[in-house]
Amino acid sequence: MDEVFKALGDPTRLRIVRMLAENGEVCVCKIVDELGIGQPAVSHHIGKLKQAGLLHSRREGQWIHYSLNIEAFETRPLAFLGDVVSTARKHAGKTSAACCE
């Protein structure tokens, strides 16, 4: 889970995730063009997202096309955050016992 949130904690990687969410599968050349940064930097960011299990890739000739691994989002960060919200709702309005007296 830490790896997922670290991967999503970078604004450039969030832009890549948003781009893939809005466009489906995207060629790396389009990602480079859209972000306006060099191919090595894009490869670094994509590598972090892939390492966290958030992307699928498919090679076509010399180009690699990327898409979101939707199941990874559903089962990891969304499930975790859903559990946090559910637990917080159960305990909303409670006050902690006095401490450090």
C-alpha positions, 0 to 999 in steps of 0.5 A: 500500500505504501508503494501505491500512495508513494507512486500517486504522491507525485503531481506528474504521476497523477497527471499520467493517471488522469490522462490514462483514465480520460483516454484509455490506452495511450502511447508513451509518445503521446504522454511525453508530448502531453507532459512536455518533459523528456522521455527519460523523465516520463519513463521514470514516472511510468516505472514507478506507477508500474512498480506499484502495479497501477499500469498495464503495458503493451508493446506495438513495434517500437512504442509502448502503450499504457493503460490503467490497471483498474483492478489495482485501484479498486482493490488497493487504494480505494478499498483502503480509503473506503475502510478508513471512511467506514471506520471513521464514520463508526467513531465520529463524534466520540471523544478520547479518554483523558490521558497524560494526567 
